[in-house]
Structure formats: C-alpha cells, structure tokens
C-alpha cells in the first residue's frame, strides 16, 4: 500500500497555517453527517483536528465515499487549512479545520470494545486488556510524552555535571535488599538461578570502587512483593552514585535535578523543607508526609500522665515507648456517630485498638470517654491541640511509638480527604527532605531488626559507637525526598570500609557463611581501596505520576500490571511448554 507522507501532525495546526495545503495521517475519532456537510475528527498522538467534506460537483464522489468512515478507521487526508466558523475553545486546534480534497482509508477497524475518548467510562480492567486502544486516548498519550520529557531532562542534567550513564546487568546474583527477588533459572547451570535486580545498588558501589567517580542510570528494577496502588513489580528509577561525597553534595545534586525537571515541564518547585524522621513522625505520623495541608499531630502523653485512670491511656503510659496523640478535624464536630465509627474502623486497619473522640461544642465537650476524663483533662487537651468550638479531636494511644504515630498519620490523611483539603491541588507541590532515618527497624513478624533501607547504608558513627544500647537508637546517614505524600526516592552515604560492613552484617545476624556466599565479591572489592561514596535513587514512575496530575501510577506506564501482578493484555504470567521446563531442569508439582 502506498500513501502520501504527512506534512503535519493533526494537533499541530493553528491559525498561522490557514491557507496551507496539508496532509494528515491518523485515526477517525468521530464522524458526523449533518445533511449535506460531512465532518470527522482526525486523531494522532498530538491531538485532534476537524476535517470537512462539502459536496459539490467535484467532491460528490469523495463525499459519498466518506460516508463509510467509522471510528478508528486509519486514514490519510489532504486538504487546505481554513478558519472554522464556530471556534471550539476546548480543542487546541479549535480555530481551524481542513477542507478535504482527497482521502484514503489505510485500514478499517472493528467496533472497539469501549469508546476512545478523554472522559473514560469503561472500567480499568477492560482498558488494560486493550491497552493499545486505551493509549490512543490523548491524555494517556500525553502522559507518556511528559514521561519522555522527564527522562530527557534527567539525562541532560547529569551529563552536564560530569556523570557517566552506565548500564548494569539485569541478570545478577540474588542478594537480600529488603524485598523478594524475581528468580530466573539457568539452563546451562543446572539448579542455579539468576535474580532480577531490585536495584543496581551493589553494581553502582562497585563502579565507585572502579574509580568511575560519577554514575547515573535510568534503570529497570524488579521486586516480587505484594502491590499497592502506587507500586508495580517492575519499575524505573533514576540511579545515581558519587565518590568522595557527603550528604549535602548528594542532596544538592538530586534536588537540582528535580528542580530542572519541573522547570522543563513548566512548573516551579518551592523551597525544600527539611524534617528529621523523628519530627516527621511526631508531627505528621508519616516519614513521607503531605505538607500541602496542616492537621498536625499533638502529642499529649505527658499532659494526661497521672491525671486519669482510663485503662486505654494507662496501657500506653506504662510503656517506655508508649504514646498518646491527637489530631484535630476543623469544623467536624457535627459528624455523625456513623462517620466516627467509620474513622474508628479506618484506624483499626493500621493497628489501633480503638479511637477516642472529643467534640468541642458551645455547651461543652462531648467525648466517647467522657466518664473516664475529667473536665480539667478534656480542657487541657483542647487547649494543647488548639481545638475550637465546632472542631473534632481524635485521640490514639498505643504502646509502640512508631505504631501510634502511624495510626495518627493514617487518620490525618483520611481527614484531609473527607474535608476536601486536596481538591484542585494536584499541581501544587510540597517537597521536603526527611533525614536522620533509623538504621534499623523491628520486623513485627520475626521480632528481628532489619535494615530500614539496605545493609550497605552507613550508620551515624556516633550512634554506632553506642550500638550496645539498642539498635532502635542508631540513625543512618540516609535521606529521602518526599513530594505530596509520595516518597520519590531514597539515598544514603554507603559503607566503604570492609570492617564496618562486616560489623553491620554481624549485627543483622547474617552468618559468616552467608556473608561470603551472598556478598563475598563486594567484601573482596573493599580490600582494594574503596573510596567514600554515596548516592540516591528516584522513582521515575512516581515523578511522572505527580507531573501528570494523576494518582494512578498505571496512567504513566505504557503496559502496566494490575495489583494482582497480571498483564491482562497478553495474559502474563502464563504457562509454558513442558520442554521449556525440562531445559531449565524444573518440574512443577
């Protein structure tokens, strides 16, 4: 089949093109025969354009042929650009249209399983099954164009600062980095497996040992873990590492990269705030707080100590790390008992045993624990939280410091939704650095301490000298970037000293045999002059999600998986032929 090469993209035509003869190739979005004049909208990735066929002696045959045009037919159109009689302000090309003098149908289309338009009505599973059709929608196509601009901006920025883009292996050795590996069986080496990288962490450290000094990569990473709304089993991150550096230098470089990306997309990032992990938890109940709204947490542990026999509070007061905290919902005192019960159930999801509420009314304080709390206590709580008449106070107590603030943080986020504090604020950005992260966290399932980031993160050496006092007190030389409640990236200064790395492995109860088996090559590399180094990784998917104004990470990935880790379009994962399993020395039982 031959057809004329296009001269313009459909969405590129404007008033300055009036009078020009153009050729447009694309899809029919919609066709309308208005009794003597036939209109159809052409669509390509750049947008839509109205085309017109007016029947005359010269164009009657063309007009009759055009009556068969249907949505999603692939066509090539030629004609003259002219001004539209009625401007359509909702279309970028709304000032102009093409008066068609010729067209060819390059391919017909069956009726698609859903209408392809910006205002989507089909459910997401159906759209994921026919993802190649869903990607014809202008907003999704635009999301991928924005993602392209993000990666191009990143590459320019780091190239200008002397970083080398270096690819690292996809098939690697299985090493624990905080999540479950995807394993790939080896055909040539019976009984042995590769792992898909959770990140290029060890490789980029080895590149620093190699003397390459400044590295970056837009890397594919894989984690076989339960999915959340903002997580995929395969994801893309900007991976960065530097030698002879410290926290301030890494943070300056990474912050500059985000500022450049936002600027290239036409946005401005406000100044980055800085919070320690402890402050972020105690004020916002999260190590990735959304700072676009207030609703700060007030700790009232000492305020009620010795002033109540309320058992719910006493349980927390008797524990060293017990916490009682409160968050205020402004002008929510009129909320019904049903609404309060819903908030209680929401808190229980995050580990709360229950929820104490107080309503500040003109006639006094109403509370679910009124008989356990004196007027003096309720008044002091209201004063400490800054609650006013008409406000609702929600109180949480827990024997575990981190759990208490996590519950309060979850309530804070839920209140923001119910109060509409985020409506219309998708393109308002509140970035911050969270620093002084804990080196370790307690795994509630095993009762053992595990790395908060990964075991290659350098501890704060002053804290490390007091490790015998408890691992929960050791801070890491680690830092996160957070924007609008999303952790965009994590980084740290790494361990470069072999002795210290072994000490950390020992503290994590990794046996000498396992250290040698899983990390022997890294420990050996540290014997040959490893420089001080550090870096960071930023999530490209989440950056794109924020810059596109969506809360669905699948909206910025061409072919995403569902939350059950399936690809509905190509039915992956799928079964394989028996001979393939035999070649890999695998038997399914």
Buried (B, 14 or more C-beta within 10 A) or exposed (E): EEEEEBBBBBBBBEEEBBEBEBBBBBBBBBBEBEEEEBBBBBBBBBBBBBBBBEBEEEBEEBBEBBEEBBBBBBBBBBBBBBEBEEEEEEBBBBBBBBBBBEBBBBEEBEEBEBBBBEEBEBEBEEBBBBBEBBBBBBBBBBBBEBBEBBBEBBBEBBEEEEBEEBEBEBEBBBBBBBBBBBEBBBEEEEEEBBBBBBBBBBBBBBBBBBEBBBBBBBBEBBBBBEBEEBBBBBBBBBBBBBBEBEBEEBBEBBBEBBBBBBEBBEBEBEEBBEBBBBBBBBBBBBBBBBBBBEBBBBBBBEBBEEEBEBEBBBBBBEEEEBBBBBBBBBEBBEBEEEEBEBBBEBBEEBBBBEBBBBBBEEEEBBBBBBEBBEEEBBBBBBEBBEBEEBBBBBBBBBBBBBBBBBBBBBBBBBBBEBBEBBEEBBEEBBBBBBBBBBBBBBEEEEEEBBBBBBBBBBBBEEBBEEBEEEBBEBBBBBBBBBBBBBBBBBBBBBBBEBEBBBBBBEBBEBEEEEBEEBBEEBBEBBEEEBBBBBBBBBBBBBBBBBBBEBBEBBBBBEBBBBEEBBBBBEEEEEEEEEEEBEEBEEEEE
